[in-house]
C-alpha cells in the first residue's frame, strides 16, 4: 500500500455541504503535522489530539512528518468532521489499518465524523447533513459507481438516519476507533439498509379540520389556487379578519416533497445552527415553511455564510415563505422578494466568495390596507393622503404585478361570531386528496405531450398552447380583459395560468369563461371600488 492516501470528506457552511479531498503523505523528518491549502494555526493541537486518540485505541502515532493536502482549499470553513478521515488516512498510510474492501482501492473511500479523546465517534448534527449529501451524490451517479462507494460514518448518526438511506450497500457505521483494531483488522461487515424498518410519525398539522367564515370564502379559494398552482398571493384586509390564520392553513395543503428534494432540504436544515434538530426526520418530506418577523434583516433572507446561516430564501425552497405585515419589511428585503417572485437565483458575495442562491418558494403575504387598518370599512378610516402614500411607498405597481393573486378580505359580520351560522367546516385530509387528484391530472396533461412536470404558475408559452385546453370563449375573454385594462405581458401570463389552476380546482378539463372571471377577480390589485368581490365565482367551486 502506498504511503500517500487520498480520502474524501466534507466541510460545512451556511450554503450546505461541500466535498473536500484530503491527501495524506508520510515523509521522513521531524514529527509534525502540516496542512497545505488552509491556515496552519491548529495543526499542532490537531496532532496532539490525534496522538491521544490513537494511544487510547491501541494504535500509535507515526514518528514522521505528516503532510495533509486539502483540495479545494477555497471551500474549507469547518474542520469539525475531519477527525475520522485524518485518523483513518494516517493509519492506512502507516500500514496499521486495512481497508474494509478486499481490493485495497482507496479512490472510493469517504469518511467523516468527530472523535472524542477516548476514540468514540461523537454525534454531530452536521453528520445528518453530510449523510444527506452523500445520499444525493449516490442518487445522481450511475448504479455502477454507487456499488463502489465506501463510506465510514458514526454509528449513532447512521441509525438516526437509517429510514432515509437507500441503495447504499457500502455504508460502514463505526461506534469507536477501537472497532478498527479488532481481529478482523477493519474488515467489518456493512449493514444492509434494506432490512431496517422505521415508522415515521405523522405530523399533527395533517389532522386538522378548519372553519371558514362566509367573508373568507373567496380568500380561501385564492389560497387553494395559490398552493395548487404555486401562485404568489397577497391578501389585504382590516385587522382581525383572519388573514394570518388563513395563510397558516396553507402549510397543511402542501404536498409531500420528492425524495431528492427532501434530502437537499434536510442538508440545509441540519447545517443551520439555529434550527431545531429534534423534529428534522419527522418532517423530512414536509415542505418547509418560515414566518419571518418584520424586524428581520436582509442577511436573514439571503444567508450569512460566515455564521453558517443558509438564509430563509434557501430554506424555503419548494416550501412557503409567509410574510405578515408585508409592507413593514425593510426596502432591501422587499427588493429581494421582488427579485425571487420571477427569478430562481441570485448571486451574492460573502466571505470572499460568490455564492449562488437558488430557490423556488411560494410567497404568501398579508398586510393591512392603511395605517389604521380601516380603509375598507364604511367611513372608518381617518388616514390622510400623505399617510396612505407613505404606507404604500415600497409596494409599487411592478411588485403587485408579480403577485398572481391579490385578494381583499372583507370584515367579519359580528353576528356570525355569536351564532356560528354560515360557517364552512373543511376536512384538510379530504382537501389534500382532491389536491393530489388535481396534481395527477396536471402530470398526465403534460405527459401526453412528453413534457416534464411544472406547476401551472411556472408554465411557459409552449405548455400553455399545448396543454392548457383553453376554450375559444375563454381565450377571447382573456384578450378582452387585457385590452380593456392595458395589462402587461406578465399579467396576461398570470391570468392564463391562474385560470388553468381554477379549472383544476373545479375538476374541469377545459378552461371556461367562468374560470377566467374567477381568476381575474383574484387579480384586482386592490381596486377598492368593489367590496363584494368575495361572492364572485365561489358557487362554482365546491371546496
C-alpha positions in Angstrom: 0.0 0.0 0.0 1.4 3.4 -0.9 2.3 6.0 1.7 0.1 8.6 0.0 -3.5 8.1 0.9 -6.4 10.1 -0.5 -9.7 10.2 1.4 -12.8 12.1 0.5 -14.6 14.0 3.3 -16.8 17.1 3.6 -16.9 20.6 5.1 -20.0 22.6 6.0 -21.0 26.2 5.9 -24.3 28.1 5.6 -24.7 27.1 1.9 -24.6 23.4 2.8 -22.1 20.5 2.5 -19.1 20.8 0.2 -16.8 17.9 -0.8 -13.1 18.0 0.2 -10.3 15.7 -0.7 -7.5 15.0 1.9 -4.2 13.7 0.6 -2.2 12.4 3.5 1.5 11.8 3.0 4.1 10.4 5.5 7.6 11.9 4.9 10.9 11.5 6.6 11.6 14.3 9.0 10.5 15.8 12.4 7.2 14.6 13.8 5.0 17.5 12.6 1.5 17.8 11.1 1.3 20.3 8.3 -1.8 21.4 6.4 -1.3 22.6 2.8 -4.1 24.8 1.5 -5.6 26.2 4.7 -4.1 28.2 7.6 -1.9 26.1 9.9 -2.8 27.5 13.3 -4.5 24.4 14.7 -2.1 21.8 13.2 -0.2 21.3 16.5 -3.4 20.9 18.5 -4.8 18.5 15.9 -1.6 16.3 16.1 -1.8 16.2 19.9 -5.4 15.2 19.8 -4.9 12.5 17.1 -1.9 11.1 19.0 -4.0 10.8 22.2 -6.9 9.1 20.4 -4.5 6.6 18.7 -2.8 5.7 22.0 -6.2 5.2 23.8 -7.4 3.0 21.0 -4.4 0.7 20.7 -2.7 2.4 17.8 0.5 4.5 17.7 1.2 7.9 16.1 3.8 7.7 13.4 7.1 9.4 14.4 7.3 11.1 11.0 6.3 14.3 9.2 2.6 14.2 8.2 1.6 16.4 5.3 -2.1 16.9 4.6 -3.0 18.5 1.3 -6.6 19.9 1.2 -8.3 20.4 -2.1 -10.2 22.6 -2.9 -9.0 24.8 -0.1 -11.3 27.7 -1.0 -14.4 25.8 0.3 -13.0 25.0 3.7 -14.6 26.8 6.6 -15.1 24.0 9.2 -12.9 21.0 10.0 -15.0 19.5 12.8 -15.8 16.4 10.7 -12.1 15.7 9.8 -11.1 13.7 12.9 -12.2 10.3 11.5 -10.8 10.8 7.9 -7.4 12.1 9.3 -7.1 9.1 11.7 -8.0 6.6 9.0 -5.7 8.2 6.4 -2.7 8.3 8.8 -3.3 4.7 9.9 -3.7 3.5 6.3 -0.5 5.3 5.2 1.4 3.8 8.2 0.1 0.2 7.4 -1.6 0.0 10.8 -5.0 -0.5 9.2 -6.6 -2.3 6.2 -9.5 -1.1 4.1 -12.9 -2.7 4.6 -12.9 -3.9 1.0 -10.5 -6.6 -0.3 -9.4 -4.7 -3.4 -7.4 -2.1 -1.5 -8.8 0.7 -3.6 -8.8 4.0 -1.7 -10.3 6.1 -4.5 -13.9 5.5 -3.4 -13.2 5.8 0.4 -15.1 8.6 2.1 -15.3 9.3 5.8 -16.4 12.0 8.2 -17.0 12.3 11.9 -15.9 14.0 15.1 -13.9 11.7 17.5 -13.5 12.1 21.3 -10.2 11.5 23.1 -11.5 8.0 24.1 -11.9 7.2 20.4 -15.7 7.2 20.4 -17.4 8.9 17.5 -19.5 11.9 18.7 -23.0 12.6 17.5 -23.0 15.8 15.5 -25.9 17.4 13.8 -23.7 18.2 10.8 -23.5 14.4 10.3 -27.1 14.4 9.2 -26.4 17.0 6.5 -23.3 15.0 5.4 -25.3 11.7 5.1 -28.0 13.5 3.1 -25.3 15.0 0.8 -23.7 11.6 0.2 -27.1 10.0 -0.5 -27.8 12.7 -3.1 -24.4 12.1 -4.7 -25.2 8.4 -4.9 -28.6 9.1 -6.4 -27.1 11.4 -9.1 -24.3 8.9 -10.1 -24.7 5.8 -12.1 -25.6 2.5 -10.5 -22.1 1.0 -11.2 -20.4 3.8 -9.3 -22.9 3.5 -6.4 -21.7 0.0 -5.7 -18.1 1.1 -5.3 -18.7 3.7 -2.7 -17.3 3.0 0.8 -18.5 5.4 3.4 -17.3 5.3 7.1 -19.7 7.2 9.3 -20.6 7.5 13.0 -22.9 4.7 14.1 -25.3 6.9 16.1 -25.8 9.2 13.0 -26.3 6.1 10.8 -29.1 4.7 13.0 -30.7 8.1 13.3 -30.7 8.5 9.6 -31.4 4.9 8.6 -35.0 5.5 7.4 -33.7 7.9 4.8 -30.8 5.8 3.4 -31.5 4.0 0.2 -29.3 1.9 -2.2 -26.1 2.4 -0.2 -24.7 -1.2 0.5 -21.2 0.0 1.5 -22.1 2.2 4.5 -19.9 1.2 7.4 -21.1 2.6 10.7 -18.4 2.9 13.4 -19.0 3.2 17.2 -15.4 3.8 18.1 -11.9 3.8 16.6 -11.3 0.7 18.7 -13.6 -1.2 16.2 -10.9 -0.7 13.6 -8.4 -2.5 15.8 -10.4 -5.7 16.1 -9.2 -9.1 15.0 -10.7 -8.6 11.5 -8.4 -5.6 11.1 -11.1 -3.3 9.8 -12.9 -5.8 7.6 -16.3 -5.2 9.2 -19.4 -6.3 7.5 -21.6 -3.5 6.2 -25.2 -3.2 7.4 -27.8 -4.0 4.8 -30.1 -1.0 4.9 -33.0 -2.7 3.1 -33.7 -4.7 6.2 -34.1 -1.7 8.5 -37.6 -0.6 9.3 -38.8 2.7 10.7 -42.2 4.0 11.5 -42.5 7.7 10.7 -44.6 9.9 13.0 -47.3 11.7 11.2 -47.3 15.5 11.5 -50.2 16.7 13.7 -50.7 19.5 11.2 -52.2 17.0 8.8 -55.0 16.1 11.2 -56.8 19.4 11.4 -60.3 20.5 10.5 -60.7 24.2 9.8 -63.6 26.6 9.8 -64.1 29.1 7.1 -66.5 32.1 7.6 -68.6 33.4 4.7 -66.4 36.5 4.3 -63.3 34.3 3.9 -64.7 32.0 1.2 -63.1 33.8 -1.8 -59.8 34.3 0.0 -59.7 30.6 0.9 -60.4 29.8 -2.8 -57.4 32.0 -3.7 -55.2 30.3 -1.2 -56.2 26.8 -2.6 -55.4 28.0 -6.1 -52.1 29.5 -4.9 -50.9 26.3 -3.3 -52.1 24.0 -6.1 -50.5 26.1 -8.9 -47.7 27.8 -6.9 -49.1 31.3 -7.5 -47.8 34.0 -5.3 -50.5 35.6 -3.2 -51.0 38.9 -1.3 -54.1 39.3 0.9 -55.1 42.6 2.4 -57.9 43.4 4.9 -58.7 45.1 8.1 -57.1 43.8 11.4 -58.9 40.8 12.8 -60.4 39.5 9.6 -58.3 36.3 9.7 -55.6 37.0 7.1 -52.8 35.3 9.0 -54.8 32.3 10.2 -56.0 31.6 6.7 -52.4 31.8 5.3 -51.2 29.4 8.1 -53.6 26.8 6.9 -51.8 26.8 3.5 -48.9 24.8 5.0 -51.3 21.8 5.6 -52.2 21.8 1.9 -48.6 21.5 0.6 -47.9 18.1 -1.0 -45.1 15.9 0.2 -41.7 16.6 -1.3 -39.8 14.1 -3.6 -37.0 12.1 -2.0 -34.1 14.0 -3.6 -35.7 17.4 -2.8 -36.2 16.3 0.8 -32.6 15.3 1.1 -31.4 18.7 0.0 -33.8 20.4 2.4 -32.5 18.2 5.2 -28.9 19.1 4.4 -29.6 22.8 4.7 -31.7 22.5 7.9 -29.0 20.3 9.5 -26.1 22.8 8.9 -28.1 25.7 10.2 -27.1 26.3 13.9 -30.4 28.0 14.8 -32.8 25.3 13.5 -34.3 22.7 16.0 -32.8 19.3 15.2 -35.2 17.1 17.2 -38.0 17.1 14.6 -35.9 17.0 11.4 -36.7 13.4 10.5 -40.4 13.6 11.3 -40.7 16.5 8.9 -38.3 15.0 6.3 -40.7 15.1 3.3 -42.8 18.1 4.5 -42.4 21.4 2.7 -40.5 23.8 5.0 -42.4 27.0 6.0 -40.9 30.1 7.5 -42.7 33.1 9.2 -40.1 35.9 9.5 -40.9 38.9 11.6 -40.8 42.5 10.3 -37.6 43.1 12.4 -35.7 40.6 10.2 -32.6 41.9 8.3 -31.6 41.2 4.8 -28.9 38.7 5.8 -31.6 36.6 7.5 -33.1 36.1 4.0 -30.1 35.8 1.7 -28.0 34.0 4.4 -24.8 34.6 6.3 -22.2 32.1 5.3 -19.7 33.5 7.9 -22.0 32.3 10.6 -23.3 29.2 8.9 -26.8 30.5 8.3 -28.3 29.3 5.0 -30.9 32.1 4.8 -34.7 31.9 4.6 -34.6 32.0 0.8 -32.7 28.7 0.7 -34.6 27.1 3.5 -38.0 27.7 1.9 -37.0 26.2 -1.5 -40.1 24.2 -2.6 -41.8 25.5 0.5 -43.7 28.5 1.7 -42.4 31.9 2.8 -45.1 33.7 4.9 -44.7 37.4 5.2 -47.2 39.0 7.5 -47.3 42.9 7.6 -45.6 42.7 4.2 -45.1 46.4 3.7 -43.4 46.8 7.1 -40.3 44.9 6.0 -37.2 46.8 5.0 -36.9 48.1 1.4 -33.9 45.8 0.8 -35.9 42.7 1.8 -38.8 43.7 -0.4 -36.4 44.1 -3.3 -35.0 40.6 -2.7 -38.5 39.1 -2.6 -39.5 41.1 -5.7 -36.5 39.5 -7.5 -37.4 35.9 -6.4 -41.0 36.3 -7.4 -39.9 36.0 -11.0 -36.3 34.7 -10.9 -35.0 31.5 -9.4 -31.5 32.5 -8.4 -29.4 35.4 -7.1 -25.6 35.7 -6.7 -24.2 37.3 -3.5 -20.7 37.9 -2.4 -19.9 36.7 1.1 -16.8 35.6 3.0 -14.6 36.2 0.0 -16.6 34.0 -2.4 -19.5 34.3 -4.7 -22.5 32.2 -3.6 -25.5 31.4 -5.8 -28.8 31.3 -4.0 -31.3 29.1 -5.9 -34.9 28.9 -4.6 -38.4 28.4 -5.9 -40.6 29.2 -2.9 -44.3 30.2 -2.7 -44.7 33.6 -1.2 -47.9 34.2 0.8 -48.1 37.8 2.1 -50.6 39.7 4.1 -51.0 43.4 5.1 -53.4 46.0 6.3 -54.8 48.4 3.7 -53.8 51.5 5.6 -52.0 52.5 8.9 -55.2 52.3 10.9 -56.4 49.2 9.0 -60.0 50.6 8.5 -59.7 51.7 4.9 -62.2 49.1 3.7 -64.6 49.9 6.5 -67.5 52.2 5.8 -66.4 55.7 7.0 -63.9 54.2 9.4 -60.6 55.4 8.0 -59.1 58.7 9.1 -55.7 58.3 7.4 -54.5 61.3 5.4 -53.4 61.0 1.8 -49.8 61.5 2.8 -50.1 58.7 5.4 -51.5 56.4 2.7 -48.8 57.3 0.3 -46.1 56.6 2.8 -47.8 53.3 3.8 -47.7 52.0 0.2 -44.4 53.6 -0.6 -42.5 50.3 -1.4 -45.5 48.4 -2.7 -45.4 49.7 -6.3 -47.2 48.5 -9.4 -44.2 46.4 -10.6 -44.3 44.4 -7.3 -48.0 43.9 -7.3 -47.8 42.7 -10.9 -45.5 39.9 -9.7 -48.2 38.6 -7.3 -50.5 36.3 -9.3 -53.3 36.7 -6.7 -54.1 40.0 -4.9 -57.2 39.4 -2.8 -59.2 41.7 -0.5 -60.6 40.1 2.7 -63.8 41.8 3.9 -64.6 42.3 7.6 -66.4 39.8 9.8 -70.1 40.0 10.4 -70.3 40.3 14.2 -73.4 38.1 14.3 -71.6 35.2 12.7 -69.2 35.0 15.6 -72.0 34.6 18.1 -74.4 32.3 16.1 -71.7 30.4 14.2 -74.0 30.4 11.2 -72.9 30.1 7.6 -69.5 28.7 8.6 -68.0 26.0 6.4 -66.0 23.2 8.0 -63.3 21.8 5.8 -61.6 18.5 6.3 -58.0 19.0 5.3 -57.4 15.3 4.6 -60.2 15.3 2.0 -58.9 18.6 0.5 -55.4 17.2 0.2 -56.8 14.1 -1.6 -58.5 16.5 -4.0 -55.2 18.3 -4.5 -53.5 15.0 -5.2 -56.1 14.2 -7.9 -55.7 17.6 -9.5 -51.9 17.2 -9.4 -52.1 13.8 -11.1 -54.3 15.4 -13.7 -51.7 18.1 -14.3 -48.9 15.4 -14.7 -51.0 13.4 -17.2 -51.7 16.5 -19.2 -48.0 17.2 -19.5 -47.0 13.6 -20.1 -49.3 13.4 -23.1 -47.0 15.9 -24.8 -43.8 14.4 -23.4 -43.2 17.4 -21.2 -41.7 17.4 -17.7 -43.9 18.4 -14.8 -44.0 22.1 -13.9 -46.6 23.9 -11.7 -49.1 26.0 -13.6 -47.6 29.2 -12.5 -44.2 28.2 -14.0 -45.6 27.1 -17.3 -44.1 28.7 -20.4 -45.9 29.5 -23.7 -45.3 26.1 -25.2 -47.0 24.3 -22.3 -49.9 26.9 -22.3 -50.5 26.3 -26.0 -50.2 22.5 -25.9 -51.7 21.5 -22.6 -53.9 24.1 -21.0 -57.0 23.4 -23.1 -58.5 26.9 -23.0 -61.8 27.3 -24.8 -62.2 29.9 -27.6 -64.6 31.9 -25.5 -62.2 31.9 -22.5 -59.4 33.0 -24.8 -61.4 35.8 -26.2 -62.4 36.9 -22.7 -58.7 37.0 -21.6 -57.8 39.1 -24.6 -60.7 41.5 -23.9 -59.6 41.9 -20.3 -56.0 42.6 -21.4 -57.1 45.2 -23.9 -59.6 46.9 -21.6 -57.2 47.2 -18.6 -54.0 47.5 -20.6 -52.5 44.5 -18.8 -48.8 43.8 -19.0 -47.5 40.6 -20.6 -46.6 39.2 -17.2 -50.2 39.9 -16.0 -51.6 38.2 -19.1 -49.5 35.1 -18.4 -50.5 35.1 -14.8 -54.2 35.3 -15.8 -53.8 32.3 -18.2 -52.0 30.1 -15.6 -54.3 31.1 -12.8 -57.4 30.3 -14.9 -56.0 26.9 -15.6 -55.5 26.3 -11.8 -59.1 27.4 -11.0 -60.3 25.0 -13.6 -58.2 22.2 -12.0 -59.8 23.0 -8.6 -63.3 22.7 -10.3 -62.3 19.3 -11.8 -62.7 20.7 -15.3 -60.6 19.6 -18.3 -61.4 22.8 -20.2 -60.9 26.4 -19.1 -64.2 28.2 -19.4 -65.1 31.9 -19.2 -66.3 31.3 -15.6 -62.8 30.2 -14.6 -61.3 33.2 -16.3 -63.7 35.5 -14.4 -62.9 33.9 -11.1 -59.2 34.2 -11.8 -59.5 37.8 -12.8 -61.4 38.6 -9.6 -58.3 37.3 -7.8 -56.1 39.8 -9.6 -57.9 43.1 -8.8 -54.8 44.8 -7.5 -56.7 46.4 -4.6 -59.4 48.2 -6.6 -61.3 49.3 -3.5 -64.4 50.1 -5.5 -65.7 46.5 -5.5 -66.1 45.3 -1.9 -68.4 42.4 -2.9 -65.5 40.6 -4.6 -65.8 37.7 -2.1 -69.1 36.5 -3.7 -67.9 36.2 -7.3 -67.4 32.7 -8.7 -67.5 30.9 -5.4 -70.7 28.9 -6.1 -68.9 27.0 -8.9 -66.1 25.9 -6.7 -67.4 23.4 -4.2 -64.3 23.1 -2.0 
